[in-house]
Structures are given as C-alpha cells and as structure tokens.
Amino acid sequence: MMKIDKIFGDKKGNTIIYILLAVGILMLIMSSSLTDSVTPKEAPELLSCPLSKQTEKILSEIKGVGSVSVMISYAEGSTEGKEGIFSTTQENTNSTVQGVLIVADGGGNPSVREKIMRAAKAALGVESHKIEVFERKEKQ
C-alpha cells in the first residue's frame, strides 16, 4: 500500500482508487456467479433465435395454424456445394439458411399447411424445399 501511496501521492485520490478497484472486483465476482447459475431449463431460452420467435409469432396469427414452434438451421461458411457447420442459434449476414422446421397445431390440414409454407417462404426468403411443416401431437 505504501508504494501505491507514493505513486499517486494524494491520500484522497487513493481512497477513490481503492473503492473503484473493490467495486470492479465485486462486479467480476458477481458476473461470473450469474453465468454459472444458469440451469439447463433456462439454457434453450438463452440460445433461442430471435428470427425463430418472430416467425412463430407471425405464423400463429394465420387462421387455422394455432400454436407454432419454429427451428431454423444455418450453415456457416458454405461455399460451392460444401456444407458448413450447422447451427440453430446463430444468425448473421454470413449465415445461410439450410432448413426450416415448423410444428403447428393446424399442420395436418393441407390448406393450412400450404399457408404456413407460403408465409415461411416469404418471411424467411428460402425455397419451399427447405421448409418442412408437421402437425403438433395431441396433448395427453
């Protein structure tokens, strides 16, 4: 402590530095304990893709669709027919949508299924062959 006092010379200034240092260390400890406390139940929510959530919301507004779940698969760095690393959570301008999986209450009805396909194709800008729609199983 004596060396620090000699470096800064001002006792009042040192007190402020000590307080800031203590606050910084406390913040580091708190932030690491928060990230360690994530339970497996919370993890999928933290990794969820905003585009999937937006797509779910808009598709559920279509008449007959009902409740919807959407998963979007991306390939990073896909070039000249070579497949990249697949991810369902990463969205950026370098990502290429490889596929869209949609599970909906009304997915078993052919006309509703067609509406879902057209809406997903328009919203996500992907070809129809990259979109799969399934009917949600009945709750028991």
Disulfide bonds with the S-S distance in Angstrom:
none
